[in-house]
């Protein structure tokens, strides 16, 4: 996929965001696009950067590191996959963001391993959006305690919440995450990032308050087989 194709796909995405934001009484500029390059090669990253994208997300630590130089020095790289304890140092040393914090041990390791010469690592807590979901994520009632721990770490900066809904999740699941985000800010957390929404549920996420949407297929087409 070349730069022209990705630019056209990005324009279509921005139209979808603008329409959804308009329905919710929001400004489209409030929503950032995170380009998920999982399984797409270096050429796709170069083309996306040339099309004007600056935020890139990866599900596998080393796969992302191998592509970072392709996006240029101004790019921001987000780790959005499940964090393995033996990969925290790589994440702390190379990434700008980690979206998937759910464990105290991971928080402490990332803080200890973040190089002093780099800015604090931007992090989000991954929150379970539906009780029936058995995938690893924080139950809502455990979020305040982990938020307090993260806020106490000098090499981390708590930016917000991240959610991955189940297929065909009801709007209430998105609104509950938005409500929790608001409650944390009411408690003085000063969060600015609500990371939810992908290609299929982009409109619902934006209408329910997402500030960052994670898009792969909408920008790069179907994921190639590994």
C-alpha positions as CSV (number, residue, x, y, z in Angstrom):
1,X,0.0,0.0,0.0
2,X,1.4,3.4,-1.0
3,X,1.2,6.9,0.5
4,X,-1.7,7.9,-1.8
5,X,-3.8,4.9,-0.8
6,X,-3.2,5.5,2.9
7,X,-3.9,9.2,2.6
8,X,-7.2,8.4,0.9
9,X,-8.1,5.9,3.7
10,X,-7.1,8.4,6.3
11,X,-9.3,11.1,4.8
12,X,-12.2,8.6,4.9
13,X,-11.5,7.9,8.5
14,X,-11.4,11.6,9.3
15,X,-14.8,12.0,7.7
16,X,-16.2,9.2,9.9
17,X,-14.7,10.8,13.0
18,X,-16.1,14.2,12.1
19,X,-19.6,12.8,11.5
20,X,-19.6,10.9,14.8
21,X,-18.1,13.8,16.7
22,X,-20.7,16.1,15.2
23,X,-23.5,13.9,16.4
24,X,-22.0,14.0,19.9
25,X,-21.5,17.7,19.9
26,X,-17.7,17.3,19.9
27,X,-14.9,18.8,17.9
28,X,-13.1,16.3,15.6
29,X,-9.8,17.7,16.7
30,X,-10.4,16.1,20.1
31,X,-9.9,12.6,18.6
32,X,-6.5,11.3,17.7
33,X,-5.8,8.4,15.3
34,X,-3.4,5.7,16.3
35,X,-2.3,3.7,13.3
36,X,-2.0,0.0,14.3
37,X,0.7,-1.5,12.1
38,X,0.5,-5.0,13.5
39,X,1.6,-7.5,10.8
40,X,2.2,-4.7,8.3
41,X,5.7,-4.2,7.1
42,X,8.1,-1.3,7.1
43,X,6.8,0.0,3.8
44,X,3.3,0.5,5.3
45,X,4.8,2.5,8.2
46,X,6.8,4.7,5.8
47,X,3.7,5.3,3.7
48,X,1.6,6.1,6.8
49,X,4.2,8.6,8.1
50,X,4.3,10.3,4.6
51,X,0.5,10.6,4.7
52,X,0.8,12.6,7.9
53,X,0.2,10.0,10.6
54,X,2.4,10.4,13.7
55,X,1.1,7.9,16.3
56,X,1.8,4.2,15.7
57,X,0.6,1.2,17.7
58,X,2.0,-2.3,18.0
59,X,0.9,-5.5,19.7
60,X,4.3,-7.1,19.9
61,X,7.2,-5.3,21.5
62,X,10.0,-6.4,19.2
63,X,8.0,-6.1,16.0
64,X,7.4,-2.4,16.8
65,X,11.0,-1.7,17.6
66,X,12.1,-3.1,14.3
67,X,9.8,-0.6,12.5
68,X,10.4,2.5,14.5
69,X,13.1,4.0,12.3
70,X,10.7,3.9,9.3
71,X,8.3,6.5,10.8
72,X,11.0,9.1,11.5
73,X,12.1,10.9,14.7
74,X,8.8,12.7,15.2
75,X,6.7,9.6,15.5
76,X,5.2,8.4,18.8
77,X,5.1,4.7,19.4
78,X,2.4,3.0,21.5
79,X,2.5,-0.5,22.9
80,X,-1.1,-1.8,22.8
81,X,-0.6,-5.6,23.4
82,X,-0.4,-7.8,26.4
83,X,2.7,-6.9,28.4
84,X,5.0,-9.9,29.3
85,X,7.1,-9.4,32.3
86,X,10.3,-10.3,30.4
87,X,9.6,-7.5,27.9
88,X,9.1,-4.5,30.2
89,X,12.7,-3.3,29.7
90,X,12.3,-3.2,26.0
91,X,9.0,-1.3,26.3
92,X,10.5,1.1,28.8
93,X,13.5,1.9,26.7
94,X,11.9,2.2,23.3
95,X,8.2,3.1,23.5
96,X,6.6,6.5,24.2
97,X,3.3,5.0,25.4
98,X,2.0,1.7,27.0
99,X,-1.8,1.3,27.0
100,X,-2.2,-2.0,28.7
101,X,-1.2,-1.7,32.4
102,X,-3.2,-4.0,34.7
103,X,-0.6,-5.2,37.3
104,X,1.3,-3.6,40.1
105,X,4.5,-5.5,39.2
106,X,4.5,-4.2,35.6
107,X,4.0,-0.7,36.8
108,X,7.0,-0.9,39.1
109,X,9.2,-2.6,36.5
110,X,8.5,0.0,33.9
111,X,9.2,2.8,36.3
112,X,12.5,1.3,37.3
113,X,13.5,0.5,33.8
114,X,12.6,3.8,32.1
115,X,15.9,5.5,31.2
116,X,16.5,8.7,33.1
117,X,17.4,10.6,29.9
118,X,14.0,10.0,28.4
119,X,10.7,11.7,29.3
120,X,8.4,9.8,31.6
121,X,6.6,6.9,29.9
122,X,3.0,7.7,29.1
123,X,0.7,5.0,30.3
124,X,-2.9,4.0,30.3
125,X,-4.7,1.3,32.4
126,X,-6.6,-1.3,30.5
127,X,-10.1,-1.6,32.0
128,X,-12.6,-4.4,31.5
129,X,-15.6,-3.0,29.6
130,X,-18.0,-5.9,30.2
131,X,-18.3,-8.2,33.2
132,X,-18.7,-11.2,30.9
133,X,-15.3,-10.6,29.3
134,X,-12.6,-13.0,30.6
135,X,-9.7,-11.4,28.8
136,X,-7.0,-9.8,31.0
137,X,-8.1,-6.3,32.1
138,X,-8.7,-4.4,35.3
139,X,-12.1,-4.6,36.9
140,X,-13.4,-1.0,37.4
141,X,-13.2,-1.3,41.2
142,X,-9.5,-1.9,41.1
143,X,-8.7,1.1,38.9
144,X,-8.3,3.8,41.6
145,X,-5.7,1.8,43.5
146,X,-3.6,1.2,40.4
147,X,-4.0,4.8,39.3
148,X,-2.6,5.9,42.7
149,X,0.4,3.6,42.4
150,X,1.1,4.8,38.8
151,X,0.8,8.5,39.8
152,X,3.4,7.9,42.5
153,X,6.1,6.7,40.0
154,X,8.4,9.5,38.8
155,X,9.3,7.8,35.5
156,X,5.7,7.2,34.5
157,X,2.9,9.6,33.5
158,X,-0.6,8.4,33.8
159,X,-2.6,9.6,30.8
160,X,-5.8,7.6,30.9
161,X,-7.8,4.5,30.3
162,X,-7.9,1.9,27.5
163,X,-10.7,-0.5,26.7
164,X,-11.3,-3.3,24.2
165,X,-15.0,-4.2,24.0
166,X,-16.3,-7.6,23.1
167,X,-17.8,-8.0,19.7
168,X,-21.2,-6.3,19.4
169,X,-20.8,-4.6,22.8
170,X,-23.7,-2.4,23.8
171,X,-23.3,1.4,24.0
172,X,-23.5,1.1,27.8
173,X,-20.1,-0.6,27.9
174,X,-18.5,2.5,26.3
175,X,-20.4,4.9,28.5
176,X,-19.4,3.0,31.7
177,X,-15.7,3.5,30.7
178,X,-16.4,7.1,29.9
179,X,-18.0,7.5,33.3
180,X,-15.1,6.0,35.1
181,X,-12.7,8.3,33.2
182,X,-14.8,11.2,34.4
183,X,-14.8,10.0,38.0
184,X,-11.1,9.7,38.1
185,X,-10.7,13.3,36.8
186,X,-13.2,14.5,39.3
187,X,-10.9,13.0,41.9
188,X,-8.0,15.0,40.6
189,X,-6.2,12.6,38.2
190,X,-6.0,15.0,35.3
191,X,-6.4,12.3,32.6
192,X,-6.6,13.3,29.0
193,X,-6.7,10.0,27.1
194,X,-9.6,7.6,26.6
195,X,-8.4,5.0,24.2
196,X,-11.3,3.0,22.8
197,X,-12.6,2.2,19.4
198,X,-11.3,0.4,16.4
199,X,-12.3,0.1,12.8
200,X,-15.6,-1.6,13.4
201,X,-16.8,0.4,16.3
202,X,-15.2,3.8,15.6
203,X,-18.4,5.8,15.5
204,X,-19.8,4.4,18.8
205,X,-16.5,5.0,20.6
206,X,-16.3,8.6,19.4
207,X,-19.9,9.3,20.2
208,X,-19.2,7.9,23.7
209,X,-16.1,10.1,24.4
210,X,-13.0,8.4,23.0
211,X,-10.1,10.7,22.5
212,X,-7.9,8.2,20.7
213,X,-9.0,5.5,18.3
214,X,-6.8,2.5,17.3
215,X,-7.2,1.8,13.6
216,X,-5.5,-0.9,11.5
217,X,-7.8,-2.3,8.8
218,X,-9.4,1.1,8.1
219,X,-6.0,2.5,7.2
220,X,-4.0,-0.5,5.9
221,X,-6.6,-2.9,4.7
222,X,-6.9,-6.5,5.9
223,X,-4.0,-7.8,8.0
224,X,-1.7,-10.0,5.9
225,X,-1.3,-13.6,7.1
226,X,1.8,-14.2,9.3
